[in-house]
Structures are given as structure tokens and as C-alpha cells.
Amino acid sequence: MGRGLRSMVHHPSSIIFPCHAKSCCIDDEPQITEICRDYLKAANYDVIIAHDGKEGLALARREKPDLIVLDLMLPEMERLRCVPRSSQRK
């Protein structure tokens, strides 16, 4: 992976975040989840990773993250189907 995604994202290392928030990165490409994890950790987020939509939905329901970074083209979930599901908490 060349400059691609890394050159498009502003690195938040100069920003100070006082508290830890929980985030969930859901993507089927390990390189993307690694980049996502690095940037979110630099922004003081606790990061949980899922590599498919079903796993991500289960993690989101169990962990209740403050932020979800979601690949819209996940092979096991139709587009955006897991977004409404994750917000339907009982």
C-alpha cells in the first residue's frame, strides 16, 4: 500500500484528547483495520477490531462503542444493514 489512505488522513497526534472513548473498526481488509487502529489509538480511543459484518455487529452490541468505523462493502452484510441493527438496542 503506497501513499494511498495514509496520505489522505490527517494524523491526530498533535491533538490532545482527555478521555478514552471506545471505538470499533469493522473491515475485511487487515491493512485497513491496522491503519484505522493506529489512528484511533493516536486519538486516545480504545479500539476493538472486527473483520466481517457479523462479528462487527456482535462486538458493537456487546461493547457499545462510542464510534464505529465501518466498511460499506463488507461481503457478508448487505450495505448498511448492520448500521440500523446496531442502533436497535433493547
Secondary structure as GFF3:
##gff-version 3
##sequence-region A 1 90
A	DSSP	alpha_helix	4	8	.	.	.	ID=ss1
A	DSSP	three_ten_helix	12	14	.	.	.	ID=ss2
A	DSSP	beta_strand	21	26	.	.	.	ID=ss3
A	DSSP	alpha_helix	30	42	.	.	.	ID=ss4
A	DSSP	beta_strand	45	50	.	.	.	ID=ss5
A	DSSP	alpha_helix	53	63	.	.	.	ID=ss6
A	DSSP	beta_strand	67	70	.	.	.	ID=ss7
A	DSSP	alpha_helix	82	87	.	.	.	ID=ss8
###
